[in-house]
C-alpha cells in the first residue's frame, strides 16, 4: 500500500517539472516568434510608451504578439493615437506595431466602436491619453 502514495508523489513532482518546462518553452517560443521590427519613428515610439505606461505594461507587449485583452486594448489605442496625432500612413504604423495594415484598420475600428458603445469612462480615458500624447509630441518637436 505504501507504494501508491510514493508513486503519486513522484507523479506530482514530475507533473510540476513538466509544467515548468512547458512554461519556459512557451516563453522562449513567444520570444523567437516575434518578427523583427524596424525602429519605429520617434513620434510613434513616444505614443507607444505613453500608452504602455498608462496601461502598466512594457512597450514590448504593445508591439508584441500578445492577444490578452488588456494588451490589445492598449495596442489599439496607441494605433488610434498614432493615426490621429502623426502624419504616418497606416502602413508605417503597421510596421511600427508588427502588424499588417489590416490589423491597424481593425484596431482603429475597435476603438471607434468602443467610443460609441461603452461607458463614458472610455472616451474620457482616450481623451486623457490624447492630451498627454499631444503635449509630449509638442515637447519632442520643440526639442528638435
N, C-alpha and C positions, 0 to 999 in steps of 0.2 A: 504494500500500500504506500510506503514512503517514496517509491519510485515515481508515482503520478505527480505529487507536489513538486518533486525535483524537476521532472520533465516540464511541468507547467512554468516553473521559474526560468528554466533555460529557454523555453519558447518565448516567454515575455521579454527576456533580455535580448534575444535575437531579433524579436519584433521591434524593440526600441532602436537597436542598431540599424536595422533595415530602414526604418522611418527616417532616422537621422541622415543616413547615406542618401536616401531619395530626396530629401530636402536640399542637401548640399548639391546633388547633381542637378536638381531643378534650378537652383540659383545660378549655377555655372552655365547651364544651357541658356537661361534667360539672358545672361551677360553676353554670351557668344552670339546669340541670335539677333542682338541689336545691330542694325545696319550702321555703317559708318555715316556719320552726319557731318556734312560740311559745316564749317564755322558759320553760325547764324550771324546776320548783321547785328551790330551792337544795339540798335533800337529794339529789334525783336528779342534779343537776349535779355535786355533790361526788362521788357514786359514779362517774359517768361519768369525771371527772378522775382518780380513783384508779385505775380500771381502765386508762384510756388511758396513764397514767404507767407502770404495771406492764408493759404491752404495748409501750411505747415508740412510741406513735403519737399524733398530735394528737387532741384531743377531737372536732374537726370530722369526723374519719374515723369515730369511733364513732357519731355521729349522722348521718353522710352516706350516700351511695348506694353506696359501695364494697362489692363482693361478694368481695373477696380473703379467703381462708380465715383469715388472721391477724386481719384486721379484724372479720370476722363472729364469730369466737370471742370477741374482746373485747366486742363488742356484746351477744352472747347472755349472757355472764357478767354484764355490767353490768345487763342487764334482770333477770336472776335475782336479783341482789343488791337491786335496787330493789324487786322484788316481796316479797322476804323481809324487808327491813330498813325499809321505809317503809309507810305506810298507803295509798299511792296505788293507785288502781284500774289494771287493765290498760289502760283507755282513756287515762288520764293518762300512764302510762308510754309508751304507743304514741305519743302526741303529742310527748313529750319526746325520742323517738328517730326521729321522722319515719317511723313505721311504722303499720300497722294493728294492731288488737287481735289479729288472726290471726297477724300477724308476731311479736308479743310471745309469744303462746302457743306458736308454733313454736320460738322461741328458748328458752323455758323447757323445752320438751320435749327439745330437742337437748342442753341442759346436763344434764338428768336422765339421758338415755341415756348420755351420756359418763361420768357418775358411776358407772354400773353396768357399763359395757363397756370402760373404758380402764384404763391402768396406774394404779398407786396415786399417781402424781405429780399427776394432775389433781385428785382430791379434796383433796390437800394444798395445791395451788395455790389452789383455790377457798376453802378454809378460811382461808388466809393473807389473801386479799383480803377475805373476810368480816370477819375480825378487824380489819383496818386500817380498813375502812369503818365498822364499829361504833364504833371509837374516835373516828374523825373526826366521825361523826354525834353522838356524845355530847358532843364538844367544841363542835360547832356549836350544839347545844341549850343547853349551859351558857353560851355566849357571848351567846345571845339574851335 
